[in-house]
Amino acid sequence: MESGDNFVAGSNLYGGTFNQFKVSFKRLGIEARFATDAEADKIEALIDDKTKAIYVETIGNPSFNIPDFEKIAAVAKKYDLPLIVDNTFGAGGYLFKPLEYGANVIVESATKWIGGHGTSIGGVIVDGGNYNWGNGKYPQFSEPSEGYHGLVFSEVFGESGPFGNIQFAIRRVWKGSGISDQHSPLSIHFYYYKDLKPCLCGCNAM
C-alpha cells in the first residue's frame, strides 16, 4: 500500500494490531477503516476505489467474535480485494483453516504458537495462491521496479510465474531482516511455497 490508500478491518483486533493500524499506518498516510464486529455489510460500506485489502481475525481478540467468513469473502471477491485473515487463534489451522472459506492470505503470530516461551518474536505469512497480485491494484508488484532494473515482480514471481505467488515479497523482507544466531535455535522455521509444492527446510533443534 501507498500513501492515500486504505484498507478495511474488523473492529475487534488484538491491541498491538489495532495500534499499528490506527496509529503507525496513519503516519505513512495509510488509513485503516474499522467495521463494527467485522460484519460483511459494514465492511462493504467502507470500501472505495482506494481500498486495497480486507483484514479480519479468525476469533476476535479479546472479544471472541467470529466473523462470517464466507460472506466477507464474497465481498472481497466482488471488489477484487485480498481477504487477509489473522489465524493466530485458529491454532495454526488446527481449529480453523481460512483458505477453505475464501481467504487469500493468512497471517499468524509465531510468537504464540511456535515460540511460545517468550524468548523471541516472529510471524508467519501464508499466501493461498488464489489472488492475482498483478491485477493493477498494486503498482509495486505489477509495474517495473526502478530498484530492480525494471523487473516486474508479478510477472516473474506471480500467479503464473515459475516461482510461486507472493513469495517474492516475503523473500525480499526475509532476506533483509535476518535472525540472530542466539534466536534461530529457539524457533522452527518452515518455508512453504505452495506453487512449488512442499519445500520445508531450516528445522533447528535446541
C-alpha positions, 0 to 999 in steps of 0.5 A: 500500500501507498500513501492515500490508500486504505484498507478495511478491518474488523473492529475487534483486533488484538491491541498491538494490531489495532495500534499499528493500524490506527496509529503507525499506518496513519503516519505513512498516510495509510488509513485503516477503516474499522467495521463494527464486529467485522460484519460483511455489510459494514465492511462493504460500506467502507470500501472505495476505489482506494481500498486495497485489502480486507483484514479480519481475525479468525476469533476476535481478540479479546472479544471472541467474535467470529466473523462470517467468513464466507460472506466477507469473502464474497465481498472481497471477491466482488471488489477484487480485494485480498481477504487477509485473515489473522489465524493466530487463534485458529491454532495454526489451522488446527481449529480453523483453516481460512483458505477453505472459506475464501481467504487469500492470505493468512497471517499468524503470530509465531510468537504464540504458537511456535515460540511460545516461551517468550524468548523471541518474536516472529510471524508467519505469512501464508499466501493461498495462491488464489489472488492475482497480485498483478491485477493493477491494484498494486503498482509495486508488484505489477509495474517495473521496479526502478530498484530492480532494473525494471523487473516486474515482480508479478510477472516473474514471481506471480500467479503464473510465474515459475516461482510461486505467488507472493513469495517474492515479497516475503523473500525480499523482507526475509532476506533483509531482516535476518535472525540472530544466531542466539534466536534461530535455535529457539524457533522452527522455521518452515518455508512453504511455497505452495506453487512449488509444492512442499519445500520445508527446510531450516528445522533447528533443534535446541 
